[in-house]
Amino acid sequence: MTSTQPPSAPDCLTAVLRASPSEIYLIDAATLRFVDVNPAARRNLRYGAAELLTMGPLDLAPQLEAAPFAALLATLGGDGAELALHTEHRRADGSHYPIGLRLLRADAAGRALLLAMGEDLSVPQASAAALEQVQSRFNAIVSNTPGLVYQFFLHGDGAVSFPYLSDGCQALLGLTAAQLHQRPELFLELILIDDRKSYLDSMQASKTALWSWNWEGRIWVDAWKDVKWINLRSTPRALAGGGVQWEGIMTNITESRLEQLEVKHSRARLAELTAHVETVKEQERTRIAREIHDDLGGNLTAIKMALAMLAKRLPPESTALLDKAAYLDELVDRSIEAVHRISLDLRPSMLDLGIVAALEWQSQEFQTQTGVPCHFVSNQKEIELDLDQATTLFRIFQEALTNIAKHAHASRVTVRLARLRHHISLKITDNGAGIRQSDRAKPKSFGIRGMAERANALGGSLTLSHAAGGGTVVAIKIKLVSPREAIIAAAAAAGAVSPQPSHMKKQ
């Protein structure tokens, strides 16, 4: 029976040399020549095995000096002591690479040997350099980003944390990064109570859908005793255990937000001014129409009566005077007719009969003047409206018919008036050429703009759309004002009561 003997020490070293992915060199301690070099080292050095056996450590690392190197090796004992050394190896093609060596005694079969195990440091150094470059670029981007770059964790148990906060933390939030790291709940406490629900709702929506988190709200910065508007934009990633991580940026949008609010308030004030101007105009038109009708119309009627009396007293043979009297009588009739027409243009007396009668009358007038059939339909015979509302709706209707007459080239117009539960709806439909989007946006498109502003002034809306089969639909919706609201509005306008400020109302 054949017995298997354990390999000798050199055989064990040879097996280790062959299998190791690290560079391993077996060195004769007396001659400082390589006894064996493993395949990993040969591949990196690009020398042949036979050529390496004629060389030693000083040949691969010319920067090492023989005497100091020998003195270092002499410090190695046989008690397992190691020597660490960092140097550079020169390849067969003349290139160099950094290497870290660990040397120890490895005597075998009575022969003094040294074992050197080396690690090529070029890859870790290159990785470290690349990482440092990436970090440098990241730091440069973050430091030049106007705002706070951050990471935010929502853990599965509901706890939150801020693993990363850029240097802009204190400038934006009035808190240091260390404070938020230690007490992340402080961020929620910064948000004004009125805005917290929207913040938490938007966070939950982003978590559920794993979609971008975009939120705007107000925070109280105690350091400056001031309110700031901030915008939060971040991208979520699901984590194990049901948590979510967001990376994003917070920015200070106070200035732009205040500008938006100022623009909004300016537009509101402009709308109020426009509505006031329109009201004053209508009042002035009513006054002028009344004076023209009562004073001028009355005077003309008196003149006509006086002319009739004079004409009766003229001798029958005074043909010239009779012709002159007839001419004057005809001139007075035309003047009375002009007064009537001007009074109607300023303020149609049909408005006193209600909005339904006024719109139906205007439809007939349009048909008579243009020859275009205009069919009017109302779902109720009478609709009670505030005088300002009725006048505004009538003026919008007049402008819509004027636009149809000028631009539509229509052969039919349909008008539908309806009283809904909370609104008055008026739709004017024509079968004309239609209106293009570019026409609506023209700088001098004052007709459509004026109609829209009149509707907005009453809390209503005006929309333009294409009619089925061609043409245009002008749809006006005006909110109905209850009698109680009308009384309160009239009293407020007269200064009897002032609206309660919103901040004084009970929450």
Phi, psi and omega in degrees: 000134184267132179258146180262122179270146177294146181297151176291169181303313177301324179295320178296316180297321179297319179297319179295318180303316185289324188273337188287137174281346177276161175285128180229130181237131173256121191239137173285121185294334183278315185263347186055041174245150180291130173269323178203149177226128185284164184302324181300318180291319181297320180296318182289322182280335179067029172255156172281159182299317182294321181293323180294330181288350175263003185241177177213182183303325182290337177284325181280332182236080185300337182289345177281136177263143189299311186294309178300323181294319179295323179295323177296316182295329181294339180284347181282126176257185180264016183262022179086009178294147181239158176233123179261137184214134174248127180209194177233139175257145179255126179282173181295332180274004177093352179284158182240155174212147180285146181216143174252125184247142169240120183248139176208160178288139179218054182300142180208135177056039178074011182251132179281113182236155172241139177249122178245122178249124185240149176237124176293117183268001184293321180292310177300321180294320178295319179296318179296321179293318179295319179296319179296322179293317178297317179297320179297317179295318179299315180298322180294318179295314182296317182293336179259005178272125181285090180151201183243116174271133188210161166243139182227128179250132167247106185283165183299332179272006179094350178289153180237159177203159177241089181297327181225134175220129181283177183294346181280005185300306185292323181296327182271315189256349183074011177235145177282161177299323180297321179296318180287326176299318183284319181228079183297339180291349179297331182296316179297325180292335177292327186289134178301146185305320182295339185255355185293321181299316180295326178296310182292322178296317180292325177296314181296321179296318178294320179296315183294314184269351187051048180242163184307140178259115181230115184220142174235136180192182185250143175234153176258117179263103185295330182300328182244004180052052186214157176260135177239147169265130177235153174243132181242123177229127181204165182242131184269155171222132179286141179244161176296145179088009177088005178275168178224142177241134177244140169239132182189204184217142172249137179229155178273113181246022184302312184298312181293324180293318178296323177296318178298317179296321179295319177298318180297315179294322179296318178296321179296316179294322178296320178296319177297318179296317179299315179297320179296317179298317180296320179297315179297318178300315181295320177297318179292322177298317179299316180297314181296317180299319180294317181293319179298315183292314186282310185280299183295317179297318179296318179296319180295321178297320178295320178297319180298319179294319180294320178298321181296319179294318179295319182297326179292332182271353178288142178297144181301332182279353180275073185298318183296318180291322179296319178297320180295320179296321179294321179296316179297322179296319178294322179295320177295320178299317180295323179294319178297320178295321178295318178299318179296316181294316180296320179297320179293322179294321180290314175201107181299129179293343180295339177298334178292341179268357179114160184292326180296312180296322182293317180291322178295319178297317180295326177297317179294319177300316179299315180297319181294318185284325185257340184080005179266123179303133181228108185263123182251133179225137175228142180280354175218149181287325179225137178230118181280126179226150171301148184302317179296319179296315181297317180295317180296314180298321179295317180295320177299317180297317178301315181295321179297316178293324177298317178297320178297315181297323184279320194238336193282330187056044184271158176245000179201141177228136178238132181239126180236120177249133181217138172263114177264189185295315182237001186222160166254129180244130177231122179239126178245115184243131174236162179253033185275208187283347181085174181234133179271158179300323180296328179291325180293328185270003180298138183303327184258023178277066186285334182298305180296318181298319179294322178297316181295318180293322177298317180294316180297326181297335179260014181073022180252197182212156176226129179232148175244135179213166179278136178277151177297128181085006179107154181105193186225146174243121174257116183246125179242132175236127179233130181291136177285138178259125179291157178304320181295316178297322180296319180295316180297317180296318180295320180294320179295320179295328180276356178087009181288324177224154176241137180303142181287130178302144183298326183284351179266350182287151177290140179279000000 
